[in-house]
Amino acid sequence: MDVANQLKKLRQENGYTQVQLAEKLNVSRKTVSSWENGRNLPGIPILIDLSELYHVTIDSMVKENEHAYKIKAEKEKTTLQKLWLTPVLIVAIIIFIMSCYYVVKDDDSQFRSWLILLDILLF
């Protein structure tokens, strides 16, 4: 059983609505809904609270769903890599533009050609 279905099943077995569970965990109802729809996974502090609330071990909630947590960790790692890559690319483009400027600044016609090319590339 995947994480989303397991969380929903545990909530229903314990007689909570999404609103009631959200209030007990100090989160929004939308957050509970996102767990149960598989859009997000609860973090460790919430897992601890859920395990105490439902009287199950964290191990039993996580072990069965280890694959989903690994996917979440990989997704977060990929997001961080993308965030790091963007400034590097911007700096590289700026260096390229500056080097083009210094190479062709003495020749007006060639400089205009480079500006037109850069304008096409960037916009």
C-alpha positions in Angstrom: 0.0 0.0 0.0 1.3 3.4 -0.9 1.8 6.2 1.7 -1.3 8.2 0.6 -3.6 5.2 0.9 -2.1 4.1 4.2 -2.4 7.5 5.8 -6.0 7.8 4.6 -6.8 4.3 5.9 -5.2 5.0 9.3 -7.2 8.2 9.6 -10.4 6.6 8.8 -9.8 3.6 11.0 -9.2 6.0 13.9 -12.4 7.9 13.2 -10.9 11.3 12.3 -12.0 13.6 9.5 -9.3 15.5 7.7 -10.2 18.7 9.6 -10.0 16.9 13.0 -6.6 15.4 12.1 -5.3 18.7 10.8 -6.3 20.4 14.1 -4.6 17.7 16.2 -1.4 18.0 14.1 -1.5 21.8 13.8 -1.5 21.7 10.0 -4.1 22.8 7.5 -6.7 20.4 6.1 -5.2 21.0 2.7 -1.9 19.6 4.0 -3.6 16.4 5.2 -5.4 16.2 1.9 -2.1 16.5 0.0 -0.6 13.6 2.0 -3.7 11.5 1.2 -3.6 12.4 -2.5 0.1 11.6 -2.7 1.2 15.2 -3.6 3.4 15.5 -0.5 4.7 13.3 2.3 4.7 14.2 6.0 8.0 15.0 7.5 9.6 13.1 10.4 8.1 15.3 13.2 4.6 14.7 11.8 5.3 11.0 11.4 6.2 10.8 15.1 2.9 12.6 15.9 0.9 10.3 13.6 2.5 7.2 15.1 1.6 8.3 18.6 -1.9 9.3 17.5 -2.6 6.0 15.7 -0.6 3.8 18.1 1.6 2.3 15.3 5.3 2.4 14.9 7.0 4.8 12.6 8.8 1.8 11.2 5.6 0.2 10.1 4.5 3.4 8.4 7.9 4.1 6.7 9.2 0.6 5.9 6.3 -0.3 3.7 6.7 3.1 1.9 10.5 3.3 1.8 10.5 3.7 -1.9 8.2 6.8 -1.8 10.5 8.5 0.7 13.5 7.7 -1.5 11.8 9.3 -4.5 10.9 12.4 -2.4 14.6 12.7 -1.3 15.8 12.4 -4.9 13.3 15.0 -6.0 14.5 17.4 -3.4 18.1 16.7 -4.4 17.3 17.4 -8.0 15.5 20.6 -7.1 18.6 21.9 -5.1 20.8 21.0 -8.1 18.6 23.0 -10.4 18.6 26.0 -8.1 22.4 25.9 -8.0 22.7 25.5 -11.7 20.7 28.6 -12.6 23.1 31.2 -11.1 26.1 29.4 -12.6 24.5 29.6 -16.1 23.6 33.3 -15.6 27.3 34.1 -14.7 28.5 32.1 -17.7 26.2 34.0 -20.0 27.4 37.4 -18.5 31.0 36.4 -19.0 30.3 35.3 -22.6 28.5 38.6 -23.3 31.3 40.7 -21.7 34.0 38.8 -23.6 32.2 39.3 -26.9 31.9 43.0 -26.2 35.7 43.3 -25.5 36.6 41.3 -28.6 34.5 43.3 -31.0 34.3 46.7 -29.4 36.8 48.3 -31.9 34.8 47.2 -34.9 31.3 48.9 -34.9 29.7 46.8 -37.6 30.9 43.5 -36.0 29.7 44.8 -32.6 26.2 45.5 -34.0 26.1 42.0 -35.5 27.0 40.5 -32.1 24.3 42.6 -30.4 21.7 41.4 -32.9 22.8 37.8 -32.4 22.6 38.2 -28.6 19.2 39.9 -28.9 17.9 36.9 -30.9 19.4 34.4 -28.5 18.1 36.0 -25.3 14.7 37.1 -26.5 
